[in-house]
């Protein structure tokens, strides 16, 4: 059984990335709560400001802030 819920919810063209795609964070935001630090994406992913995620199947991913910061160390502040 696939975790892809795009077929019933996504009406965007081009369609939003599936929840099991590597680029799932590129889906469009359908509900945004910056005061609470999270957004709901069209593919059902709850994306947090620290880049942690809750997937529609309940699986949680860790925040990638340290990875993103390390990748940007070559940039001048």
Secondary structure, DSSP 8 states (H G I E B T S, - for coil): -----HHHH---SS----TTSTTGGGS-EEEEETTTTEEEETTS-EEETTS-EE-TTS-EE---HHHHHHHTTTS--
